[in-house]
Amino acid sequence: MTTVERPPTRRAEEIDNDQHPVGHGRMLRKEDPRFVRGRGRYTDDVRLPGMLHMAILRSPVAHARIVSVDTSAAEAHPGVRAVITGEALAAQGLAWMPTLSNDVQAVLATDKVRFQGQEVACVVADDRYAARDALELIDVEYDILPPVVDARHALDADAPVIRDDLEGKADNHCFDWEAGDAAATDAVFADADVVVSQDVVYPRVHPAPMETCGCVADFDPVEGRLTLWSTSQAPHAHRTLYALVAGLPEHKIRVISPDIGGGFGNKVPIYPGYVCAIVGSLLTGKPVKWMEDRSENLTSTGFARDYIMRGEIAATKDGKILALRTNVLADHGAFNGTAAPVKYPAGFFGVFTGSYDLKAAYCHMTAVYTNKAPGGVAYACSFRITEAVYLVERLVSRLAAELGQDPARLRLANFIRPDQFPYATPTGWVYDSGDYAATLREAMRIAGYDDLRAEQARRRERGELMGIGVSTFTEAVGAGPRKHMDILGLGMADGCDLRVHPTGKAVVRLSVQSQGQGHETTFAQIVGEELGISPDDIDVVHGDTDNTPFGLGTYGSRSTPVSGAAAALVARKVRDKARVIASAMLEVAPDDLEWVKGSFQVAGDPGRSVTIQEIAMRAHGAGDLPEGVEGSLDAQITYNPPNLTYPNGAYICVVDVDPGTAQVRVRRFVAVDDCGTRINPMIIEGQVHGGLADGLGMALMEIIAFDPEGNCLGGSLMDYLIPTALETPDWETGFTVTPSPHHPIGAKGVGESATVGSPAAIVNAVIDALAPYGITGLDMPLTPSRVWEAMQGHPTPPI
Amino acid sequence: MQVTMTVNGTGVTREVEPRLLLVHFLRDDLGLTGTHWGCDTSNCGTCVVWMDDEPVKSCTVLAAMADGHRIRTVEGLAQADGTLDPVQEGFMRCHGLQCGFCTPGMMMTARALLDRTPHPDEAEIRAAISGQICRCTGYATIVRSVQWAADHADGAATAGPPSADAEDLGHAGEARDAVPETTGEERHATAGSTS
């Protein structure tokens, strides 16, 4: 029997859960029994006989020419088995590797180091302590070069050229990108009653999953076979890239992503450490483990954001929004390591028109190289929709303030209406479904919005700084379709295999990989719902390229929109096969059968039926099967999504700002999400909670800053602050359900919604609280010192 | 140097480097991989274990400092017969975990809190876990999990180290040097549902 937990009960949730009593509902997670016993199996838990340990020597400076690397003392260390330098890799053609954005990145530096923390050499030793000791024995001579730290000056004529490895490269220009119609947008702006502009900085932040990145590489020289346990959100894509990078035949590479201690996009790219560990295993013939430490994680792996934006909004004087225009300077660090579909160098920033019905919109972006770590798409950002939503929601609230209108009601007056879907935006996206006004009204109802405004007025009279912030958003998740979206030529589709054993128990194999999202539960529920069997009777296999079908992996909230669709459709294929067998068992035509949750019944004769379990046994049993029927119910599918899914949400935040200390306290946070059909409300709410905490962190405390020399100032969890239980409120969640019309079960993704939507609600709330100070704009993170400076009339930009 | 300590009720003596961290001693020498490592700077708390009856961050305790002390890890949270501690039950029922990486440390702190304060209010729970970081849950469900455990202290497992067998340090006392396969079947060999 499926475990269904109901508290906390609200009537709407009961209805939501009870719609689908077999599969969908508030089922407890199948993976939790191992986790609460300490029996999770993470990459660092892997221990192989004879396993060696690798550590990486990193650059202490942001920009320097490498004069020499002397490894002799390290090689003489008794515990050391191998020391690998960029020069050694270059001899094998492995010193550089492709990034996910068709740039190249140094595996180990040969010519120059281009950011503090860049990989310079690595040591393979008997244990992790010896490996660290030996790093101290490597002597690198650097010829220090001036760094490019401020993206605003990266294209100055006298800026040092970072990427002189690229032939003919004479500046730090990375790419230019635009979306929308510039002339049409300018025309609307020229005629508009009101134009409001706002500078908005989204500083560099870091996903900082609790488990850092790492791997165990085990190359078997006899079989010529590489097994790689790694912290990978995309094991299949990684396998193909290793084959392309290292020249190993792909069928001899097995990538296993075991339990992953949080990903948030940080574990999408291939990092130099993985490649070095593979080389270490090739060189030594032994398994090699590499686990980065926290400083390495924060300073060298995929960062997020780093957009300096100027936005403009045009409206009528009564508050009808007409157009948006924005110019963005994107800091991509030393290598363009953005993990986004190839045709989308700015990710899905193009959805910056948000949930509003506009006449026109235009965006221009210039991306530059700086002497900072590569990355750019990470931290639950939905391929840059975090930045897009933050921009538009700051602008809309600013417009409301300028017009003296309520920010929630101004939004209600400008939303795309339900009857306008499918809705084509001015920048070329086709939203599938939504009822934005209903979602915001539900948030206002839960928050008690009008009462809050009345309370705010009373408090203001007493000199108290209470703020109410509103943010609404439309997400675009579930990449592909493959004709438009690929990662280095690999189309963004996902496979799913389903086996049904003779006793009617099933195993479903996925190409996506959980980092805590609960796939083993959710996907069992999807298949269970379709086949009418208990999710407890369905095992979910994922994270092992030898045992799962090919697919692009878990990021950008794409698992449910893509693999979830695949799981539902493969189950329907099984059902189609079962119908034919059932028709033979019941001696009626297939069309005379009705599917009734777990069994086929003869139409009009409920007494004559066979269960899916009986059909499964028959499929494998003795005796003839109907003509053309194979001897199993097993099926497989590759799902190429016809469009993205477009979840949406409405968030309301209540803050109190201490007038004496400028400390911001988030008193309440109401999040209403619409992710279409809800498969497991408990897991959805959990993901929303987590994203809200991330958003609170970015709004109030998280930043990866640099000093003028390019030293990273956020290199440990003492410097890079992450919210704890003390700063976070008891989240209040609600939902509306607008199914996706093109997804087989109407589901949309939700994993990143709260991270996308929440920072603007918090910042808008703080700006609202500080209205008595005449403050109309503030940049994250809203630390007490930065808010205090703003209250004194001297705000400083965060970067 | 030689260290002797009691780990989950079982005496352990090992030869270690003086600089060996307790977290590495537990994970690498004893194979108790339920205790995790996340930051090196005592900020994240994924490494929390008990030393005697006090939660400590084992990334900043040397194995040598644990000499002569009682250590309790997540593997010693359930009773010897496998009955889960109410804290473990609460985390499953209230969705107090997602990726599971911070969970062992959170549960060890929660157990220590409930031993001292059987009925903590929300603020006390939040204060107790404030030295630990969870990136997935946003903490509210962790708070509810601990409250659930407080409300179900009777009739479920009680506090205190289990009377583990002499050789048994918890599940990973089976400390496999062999390849930990991660196919779905094996993953679920231990992971049935909890109805």
Chai-1 contact restraints between the chains, C-beta under 6 A:
chainA,res_idxA,chainB,res_idxB,connection_type,confidence,min_distance_angstrom,max_distance_angstrom,comment,restraint_id
A,M1,B,S195,contact,1.0,0.0,6.0,A-B,restraint_1
A,T3,B,S193,contact,1.0,0.0,6.0,A-B,restraint_2
A,T3,B,S195,contact,1.0,0.0,6.0,A-B,restraint_3
A,L28,B,M92,contact,1.0,0.0,6.0,A-B,restraint_4
A,K30,B,S193,contact,1.0,0.0,6.0,A-B,restraint_5
A,D32,B,M92,contact,1.0,0.0,6.0,A-B,restraint_6
A,P33,B,A191,contact,1.0,0.0,6.0,A-B,restraint_7
A,R34,B,T190,contact,1.0,0.0,6.0,A-B,restraint_8
A,R34,B,A191,contact,1.0,0.0,6.0,A-B,restraint_9
A,F35,B,L97,contact,1.0,0.0,6.0,A-B,restraint_10
A,F35,B,G100,contact,1.0,0.0,6.0,A-B,restraint_11
A,F35,B,T103,contact,1.0,0.0,6.0,A-B,restraint_12
A,V36,B,Q88,contact,1.0,0.0,6.0,A-B,restraint_13
A,V36,B,F91,contact,1.0,0.0,6.0,A-B,restraint_14
A,V36,B,M92,contact,1.0,0.0,6.0,A-B,restraint_15
A,G38,B,G34,contact,1.0,0.0,6.0,A-B,restraint_16
A,G38,B,V74,contact,1.0,0.0,6.0,A-B,restraint_17
A,G38,B,E75,contact,1.0,0.0,6.0,A-B,restraint_18
A,G38,B,P104,contact,1.0,0.0,6.0,A-B,restraint_19
A,R39,B,H171,contact,1.0,0.0,6.0,A-B,restraint_20
A,R39,B,T190,contact,1.0,0.0,6.0,A-B,restraint_21
A,G40,B,G100,contact,1.0,0.0,6.0,A-B,restraint_22
A,R41,B,P180,contact,1.0,0.0,6.0,A-B,restraint_23
A,R41,B,T182,contact,1.0,0.0,6.0,A-B,restraint_24
A,D45,B,T33,contact,1.0,0.0,6.0,A-B,restraint_25
A,V46,B,P180,contact,1.0,0.0,6.0,A-B,restraint_26
A,L48,B,V179,contact,1.0,0.0,6.0,A-B,restraint_27
A,P49,B,D177,contact,1.0,0.0,6.0,A-B,restraint_28
A,P209,B,R135,contact,1.0,0.0,6.0,A-B,restraint_29
A,M210,B,G38,contact,1.0,0.0,6.0,A-B,restraint_30
A,M210,B,T46,contact,1.0,0.0,6.0,A-B,restraint_31
A,M210,B,F101,contact,1.0,0.0,6.0,A-B,restraint_32
A,M210,B,C102,contact,1.0,0.0,6.0,A-B,restraint_33
A,M210,B,R135,contact,1.0,0.0,6.0,A-B,restraint_34
A,E211,B,F101,contact,1.0,0.0,6.0,A-B,restraint_35
A,I256,B,T182,contact,1.0,0.0,6.0,A-B,restraint_36
A,P258,B,T182,contact,1.0,0.0,6.0,A-B,restraint_37
A,G261,B,C99,contact,1.0,0.0,6.0,A-B,restraint_38
A,G261,B,F101,contact,1.0,0.0,6.0,A-B,restraint_39
A,G262,B,C99,contact,1.0,0.0,6.0,A-B,restraint_40
A,G262,B,R135,contact,1.0,0.0,6.0,A-B,restraint_41
A,G262,B,C136,contact,1.0,0.0,6.0,A-B,restraint_42
A,D293,B,D40,contact,1.0,0.0,6.0,A-B,restraint_43
A,R294,B,C39,contact,1.0,0.0,6.0,A-B,restraint_44
A,R294,B,D40,contact,1.0,0.0,6.0,A-B,restraint_45
A,Q515,B,C99,contact,1.0,0.0,6.0,A-B,restraint_46
A,G516,B,Q98,contact,1.0,0.0,6.0,A-B,restraint_47
A,G516,B,C99,contact,1.0,0.0,6.0,A-B,restraint_48
A,G516,B,C136,contact,1.0,0.0,6.0,A-B,restraint_49
A,D536,B,S193,contact,1.0,0.0,6.0,A-B,restraint_50
A,D539,B,G184,contact,1.0,0.0,6.0,A-B,restraint_51
A,D539,B,H188,contact,1.0,0.0,6.0,A-B,restraint_52
A,V541,B,G184,contact,1.0,0.0,6.0,A-B,restraint_53
A,N547,B,T183,contact,1.0,0.0,6.0,A-B,restraint_54
A,M682,B,H95,contact,1.0,0.0,6.0,A-B,restraint_55
A,G686,B,H95,contact,1.0,0.0,6.0,A-B,restraint_56
A,G686,B,Q98,contact,1.0,0.0,6.0,A-B,restraint_57
A,H689,B,T137,contact,1.0,0.0,6.0,A-B,restraint_58
A,H689,B,G138,contact,1.0,0.0,6.0,A-B,restraint_59
A,H689,B,A140,contact,1.0,0.0,6.0,A-B,restraint_60
A,G690,B,C136,contact,1.0,0.0,6.0,A-B,restraint_61
A,G690,B,T137,contact,1.0,0.0,6.0,A-B,restraint_62
A,G690,B,G138,contact,1.0,0.0,6.0,A-B,restraint_63
A,L692,B,G138,contact,1.0,0.0,6.0,A-B,restraint_64
A,A693,B,G138,contact,1.0,0.0,6.0,A-B,restraint_65
A,S716,B,T41,contact,1.0,0.0,6.0,A-B,restraint_66
A,L717,B,C39,contact,1.0,0.0,6.0,A-B,restraint_67
A,L717,B,T41,contact,1.0,0.0,6.0,A-B,restraint_68
A,L717,B,N43,contact,1.0,0.0,6.0,A-B,restraint_69
A,L717,B,C44,contact,1.0,0.0,6.0,A-B,restraint_70
A,M718,B,T41,contact,1.0,0.0,6.0,A-B,restraint_71
A,M718,B,N43,contact,1.0,0.0,6.0,A-B,restraint_72
A,I722,B,I133,contact,1.0,0.0,6.0,A-B,restraint_73
A,T724,B,S130,contact,1.0,0.0,6.0,A-B,restraint_74
A,A725,B,R126,contact,1.0,0.0,6.0,A-B,restraint_75
A,A725,B,I129,contact,1.0,0.0,6.0,A-B,restraint_76
A,A725,B,S130,contact,1.0,0.0,6.0,A-B,restraint_77
A,A725,B,Y139,contact,1.0,0.0,6.0,A-B,restraint_78
A,L726,B,R126,contact,1.0,0.0,6.0,A-B,restraint_79
A,L726,B,S130,contact,1.0,0.0,6.0,A-B,restraint_80
A,T728,B,G138,contact,1.0,0.0,6.0,A-B,restraint_81
A,T728,B,Y139,contact,1.0,0.0,6.0,A-B,restraint_82
A,D730,B,A140,contact,1.0,0.0,6.0,A-B,restraint_83
A,W731,B,G138,contact,1.0,0.0,6.0,A-B,restraint_84
A,W731,B,A140,contact,1.0,0.0,6.0,A-B,restraint_85
